[in-house]
Amino acid sequence: MARSGVAWIAVAIVLLAGCARPRPAILPPVPARIGYEETGLASWYGNPFHGRRTASGEVYDMGEMTAAHRTLPFNTWLIVENLDNRRTVEVRVNDRGPFAGSRILDLSYGAARLLGATGPGVIPIRLRVIGGSTSGPASRDRAFAVQVGAFSAQEKALALQRELAGTGAEASVRQAEVGGRTIYRVRVGRFASSGEATATARRLARSGYAVIVVTE
């Protein structure tokens, strides 16, 4: 009987230990109300997650403009602002997380690089819901450009434009309204093919700029 009692105590301890183990809280998705905002900390993730399945079932591509959020529905589009340097980027939610500390968003490597977050690792951000997933038919008349930056402060965009002019790159600052907020995009060129835009993007990247080829 004594041995039996000891055995039951051991089982109880194991069960209690299992219940006490902290687990990440995955909350149910909340409606993606246009204009909804959050302010907090964001981190980023790349390897070894590249090529693995995300919580949405998509394969994670660290170069795409995506992010992980704990509750916003998949395919929600966000505009994310780095509060340290006023850079902005548009990302799509396709994963769940982060589950570390009080962070509110986990950015893809590509998005983090454009925000200037890969060095610090964790940055203060403001996110704003700007819409759901959007996809339309490809236009035969579309053109391509190289985006070197996007800012919420116009003076930041103009400073980058002047800096690029010093390197021989002709850049323009284009104002856009995104989710009720004004942003200023710094873009180089208008190219008829993605190949031409990619060649310019590679040249700028070799000079240390974080760039992305976009359609217009």
C-alpha positions as CSV (number, residue, x, y, z in Angstrom):
1,M,0.0,0.0,0.0
2,A,2.9,2.4,0.8
3,R,4.4,1.8,-2.6
4,S,1.1,2.3,-4.3
5,G,0.6,5.6,-2.5
6,V,4.1,6.8,-3.5
7,A,3.3,5.9,-7.1
8,W,0.1,8.0,-7.1
9,I,2.0,10.9,-5.6
10,A,4.6,10.7,-8.4
11,V,1.9,10.6,-11.1
12,A,0.2,13.7,-9.5
13,I,3.4,15.6,-9.4
14,V,4.0,14.9,-13.1
15,L,0.5,16.0,-14.0
16,L,0.8,19.2,-12.0
17,A,4.1,19.9,-13.6
18,G,2.6,19.5,-17.0
19,C,-0.2,21.9,-16.1
20,A,2.2,24.5,-14.8
21,R,4.3,24.6,-17.9
22,P,3.8,27.9,-19.7
23,R,2.4,27.7,-23.2
24,P,2.0,30.4,-25.8
25,A,-1.5,32.0,-25.8
26,I,-3.0,31.8,-29.2
27,L,-6.1,34.0,-29.1
28,P,-9.0,33.9,-31.5
29,P,-8.8,36.3,-34.5
30,V,-10.4,39.7,-34.0
31,P,-12.1,41.6,-36.8
32,A,-9.7,43.7,-38.9
33,R,-11.4,47.1,-38.5
34,I,-9.9,49.6,-41.0
35,G,-8.0,52.2,-39.0
36,Y,-7.3,49.9,-36.0
37,E,-3.9,50.8,-34.4
38,E,-1.5,49.4,-32.0
39,T,1.8,50.8,-30.6
40,G,4.4,48.5,-29.1
41,L,7.6,46.5,-29.9
42,A,8.3,44.5,-33.1
43,S,10.9,41.9,-33.8
44,W,11.7,40.0,-37.0
45,Y,12.5,36.4,-38.1
46,G,14.4,34.9,-41.0
47,N,16.4,31.7,-41.0
48,P,15.8,28.9,-39.9
49,F,12.1,29.6,-40.6
50,H,12.6,30.3,-44.3
51,G,10.8,27.7,-46.3
52,R,8.7,26.4,-43.4
53,R,4.9,26.5,-43.2
54,T,3.4,29.5,-41.4
55,A,0.3,29.2,-39.2
56,S,-1.8,30.2,-42.3
57,G,-0.4,27.2,-44.2
58,E,1.7,29.4,-46.6
59,V,5.4,28.7,-47.0
60,Y,7.4,31.4,-45.3
61,D,9.5,33.5,-47.6
62,M,11.7,35.8,-45.6
63,G,12.0,38.2,-48.5
64,E,8.3,38.9,-48.8
65,M,6.5,41.7,-47.0
66,T,4.7,39.7,-44.4
67,A,4.3,39.6,-40.6
68,A,3.0,37.5,-37.7
69,H,0.4,38.9,-35.3
70,R,-1.4,37.1,-32.5
71,T,-5.0,37.9,-33.3
72,L,-5.5,39.8,-36.6
73,P,-7.0,37.6,-39.3
74,F,-4.7,36.2,-42.0
75,N,-4.4,38.4,-45.1
76,T,-5.0,41.6,-43.1
77,W,-2.8,44.4,-44.6
78,L,-1.0,46.7,-42.2
79,I,1.1,49.8,-42.5
80,V,3.9,49.6,-40.0
81,E,6.0,52.6,-38.9
82,N,9.4,52.4,-37.2
83,L,9.0,55.1,-34.5
84,D,12.8,55.6,-34.3
85,N,13.4,56.6,-37.9
86,R,9.8,57.2,-39.3
87,R,10.3,54.6,-42.1
88,T,7.1,52.8,-43.1
89,V,6.3,49.5,-44.8
90,E,3.1,47.7,-45.9
91,V,2.9,44.0,-44.8
92,R,0.3,41.2,-44.9
93,V,-0.4,39.0,-41.9
94,N,0.2,35.4,-42.7
95,D,1.5,33.9,-39.4
96,R,0.9,33.9,-35.7
97,G,3.2,35.4,-33.1
98,P,5.3,36.8,-31.5
99,F,5.2,35.0,-28.2
100,A,8.2,36.6,-26.6
101,G,7.6,39.3,-23.9
102,S,5.3,42.2,-24.8
103,R,6.1,42.3,-28.6
104,I,3.1,42.9,-30.8
105,L,4.4,42.0,-34.2
106,D,7.0,39.7,-35.8
107,L,8.2,41.1,-39.2
108,S,9.6,39.1,-42.1
109,Y,13.3,39.8,-42.7
110,G,12.4,41.7,-45.9
111,A,10.1,44.0,-44.1
112,A,12.5,44.5,-41.2
113,R,15.3,45.4,-43.5
114,L,13.2,48.1,-45.2
115,L,12.3,49.5,-41.7
116,G,16.0,49.4,-40.6
117,A,15.2,46.9,-37.9
118,T,17.6,44.1,-38.7
119,G,20.4,45.7,-36.7
120,P,18.5,46.6,-33.5
121,G,16.5,43.4,-33.6
122,V,13.6,44.9,-31.7
123,I,12.1,48.3,-32.5
124,P,9.2,50.5,-31.4
125,I,6.4,50.6,-34.0
126,R,3.0,51.8,-34.7
127,L,0.8,49.5,-36.9
128,R,-2.5,50.4,-38.6
129,V,-4.9,48.1,-40.3
130,I,-5.4,49.4,-43.9
131,G,-7.4,46.6,-45.5
132,G,-7.9,42.9,-46.3
133,S,-6.1,40.9,-49.0
134,T,-6.2,42.6,-52.4
135,S,-5.4,41.0,-55.7
136,G,-6.5,42.2,-59.1
137,P,-5.8,41.3,-62.7
138,A,-2.3,42.1,-63.9
139,S,-2.2,45.2,-66.1
140,R,-0.6,45.1,-69.5
141,D,0.5,48.7,-69.1
142,R,2.2,48.3,-65.6
143,A,5.6,49.8,-65.0
144,F,8.2,49.1,-62.4
145,A,10.2,51.3,-60.0
146,V,12.7,50.8,-57.2
147,Q,11.5,51.9,-53.8
148,V,14.3,53.0,-51.5
149,G,12.3,54.2,-48.6
150,A,8.9,55.2,-47.3
151,F,8.4,57.7,-44.5
152,S,5.6,59.3,-42.5
153,A,7.7,62.5,-42.3
154,Q,8.2,64.4,-45.6
155,E,11.5,65.9,-44.6
156,K,13.0,62.4,-44.2
157,A,11.9,61.5,-47.7
158,L,13.3,64.7,-49.2
159,A,16.6,64.1,-47.4
160,L,16.9,60.6,-48.9
161,Q,16.0,62.0,-52.3
162,R,18.9,64.5,-52.0
163,E,21.3,61.8,-50.8
164,L,20.4,59.6,-53.8
165,A,20.9,62.6,-56.2
166,G,24.4,62.7,-54.9
167,T,25.0,59.2,-56.1
168,G,23.6,59.9,-59.6
169,A,20.3,58.2,-59.0
170,E,17.3,60.3,-60.0
171,A,14.7,59.7,-57.3
172,S,11.2,61.2,-56.8
173,V,9.1,61.6,-53.7
174,R,5.5,60.4,-54.1
175,Q,2.8,61.2,-51.6
176,A,0.2,58.5,-51.0
177,E,-2.8,58.1,-48.7
178,V,-2.7,54.7,-47.1
179,G,-5.3,53.7,-44.5
180,G,-6.1,57.4,-43.7
181,R,-2.4,58.2,-43.2
182,T,-0.1,60.2,-45.5
183,I,3.2,58.5,-46.4
184,Y,6.0,59.7,-48.7
185,R,7.6,57.0,-50.9
186,V,11.1,57.6,-52.4
187,R,11.4,55.8,-55.7
188,V,14.0,55.6,-58.4
189,G,13.0,55.3,-62.1
190,R,10.1,54.1,-64.1
191,F,11.0,50.9,-66.0
192,A,9.1,49.0,-68.6
193,S,10.4,45.6,-67.3
194,S,11.2,44.1,-64.0
195,G,14.6,43.1,-65.3
196,E,15.6,46.8,-65.8
197,A,14.3,47.7,-62.3
198,T,16.1,44.7,-60.7
199,A,19.4,45.8,-62.3
200,T,19.0,49.3,-60.7
201,A,17.9,47.7,-57.4
202,R,21.1,45.6,-57.3
203,R,23.3,48.6,-58.0
204,L,21.6,50.6,-55.1
205,A,21.8,47.5,-52.8
206,R,25.6,47.3,-53.4
207,S,25.8,50.9,-52.2
208,G,24.1,49.9,-49.0
209,Y,20.5,50.9,-49.6
210,A,17.5,48.7,-48.6
211,V,15.5,48.5,-51.8
212,I,12.5,46.7,-53.2
213,V,11.1,46.5,-56.8
214,V,7.5,47.7,-56.9
215,T,4.8,47.9,-59.6
216,E,3.2,51.2,-60.5
